[in-house]
Amino acid sequence: MGLSAAFVEPLESTSIHLIQSGITRLMALLPDRTFSQVEIEKYNRLMIEEIEHVRDFVILHYHATRRDDFEFWNHCRTMPLPDSLASRIALWREKGRVFPTQHSLFSDKSWIAVLLGQGIVPRRADPLVAMLPVEETTRFLAHLRTTIARAAEAMPSHADYLARNCAAPAG
């Protein structure tokens, strides 16, 4: 359990989550000393799925990089992908679809943020988008834009925040 079971890397700092997830599954599947092989196999299968999902999310960051200033980045961008990640990227590239795994650490919003942030853009829109009324969508997006602008205006500047909350003690 924990780092002895899997350590992906510190980019997304998943170690504590995987430990908690392992403990929760251990308590649910193996609550006493009378566990069976089928329970052990289920525990291992669930943990492997979760660790592979974390692995895929982290690899996406490295694979989709545009950096080419060091051989390290060229290697990361061109290394073979796990089938599960290659399939997820291919699905996204078609119509912008992301299907999160049940009990996943990373939500669909996290996947979308990394995919778009790394320049992986769908070829076309999801056909379900065309079913939304244009006027309603336009109103919603305008409301969202206004809400975000108001929230940003209400926030202190970076310098003010640092001065108020992170100033070094006098002395």
N, C-alpha and C positions, 0 to 999 in steps of 0.2 A: 504494500500500500504506500501511497505517497511517492516520493522521489525514487524509492527502490522499485516501484512498479513501472513508472514512466516519468520521464522528464522531457518535455518537448523543447522548450527553451524559454527564456524570460520575456520575449516580445509581448506576449499577452498575459504573462504571469498567471498561469493556470494551475499551479501546483496546489494551492490551498483549496481551490474548488475541487480538484480531482481527489484530494484526501477526504474532503467532506462528502463528496458523492460516493466514494468507496465505503466510508463508514455507514452512510445511510443505507446503501444497498446491502452491506454486510448485516446490519441490524434487521433489515426486512427479509432477507433470504436465508440467513444463517443465525437465527436468534439464540440458539442453544448449541449444545455439543452433539446433537443427533442429526446433523445435516447429512444429506444424501449426495450422491454423485451428480444427480440431475440439478440440484440446487447449486452446487459448486460450478457446474458448467454454465448455468444461467448467469451467475454472478460474473464469471470470467467473460462471457460473451457480451454482457452489457457494458462492462468496463472497457473491453477492447473497442467496442463501437464508439464509446464516448472519447476514448483516447485518439482513435483514428479521426474522429470528427475535429477534435482540437488540432491534430496534426495537419489536416487539410486546410483549416483556416489559417494556420501559421504559414504553411507553405505558400498559400495564395499571395501573401504579402511579398515574399521573396521572388516567386515565379513571375509576378506581374510587374516587377520593378522596371523602370525605364533606365535605371543607372547602368552605365557601361564604363565607368572610370577605373574599375579594377576587375581582374579576372574572377574574383569571388562573385560579383554581381552577374557576370556573363554565365558563369556556371549555374547559379541559382535560377536564372531565367530560362536556361536551356535544359535543365535536368529533367528526366522523365517524371511525369506526375503519377500519383496513385490514381487508379481507375476511378475511384469515387470522386476525386477532385476534378479530374478531366471531364467526367460526366456532368458535374455541377456547373462547371464553366461553360460547357457546350449548351446546356439547358438555358443558362442565363443569356448567352450570346444570341440565341434565337429570338426570344420574345421577352426577355427581362424577367424570367421566372426564377424564384428561389423558394425552395420548400425546406424549411428548417426541420431538423430531426427532433423527435419527441425528447423532452428533457435536455435539450441542447443548451450548452453554455452560451452559444452565440445565436442571437436572434436573426431573423431575416433582415432586420434593419442593419445589423452589424455586417452581414455578408454584402448587402447592397452598398453600404458605405465604402467598404474596401474595394469591391469590384469597380464601382464608378470612380472612386478616388485614384485607382490605379489605371484608369483609362480603358477599362473593359466595358464597352457600351453595347447594348443589344442591337441587333440588326433591324428589328421592327418592334412596334409596340404590341403588348399583349392584346389580343382581340377583345378581351373583356372590357378594356378601357373605352372602346368605341360604343359600348352600351351605356355609358354614363352620359347624362344630359349635359351638353356643353355649357349652358347657362349656369347650371348648378355647380359644375366643376370650376368655372371661372369665378363665381362668387366665393366658393370655398378657398381657392388659391389666393384671392385678394384678401380675404379675412386672415388667412394664415400669414401672408406677407405683412399685413398690418400688425398682427399680434407679435410676430418676431421682431419687427422694427421697434415697437413700443418696449418690448422686453430689453432689447439691446440699448435703447436710449436711457432706460432706467438704471442700467448697470454702470458702476464706476469704470473709469478708464483703467487700463492695466497699471499705469503708474500710480493712480490713486489707491487702487486695491492693495498694491504692494506696500505703499507708504502706510496705510491703515492697518494691515494685517501681518506684514512680514518685516517690519522695520527691525533693524538690529537694536538691542538694548543700548541705552546711553551708558557711557562709562568707559 
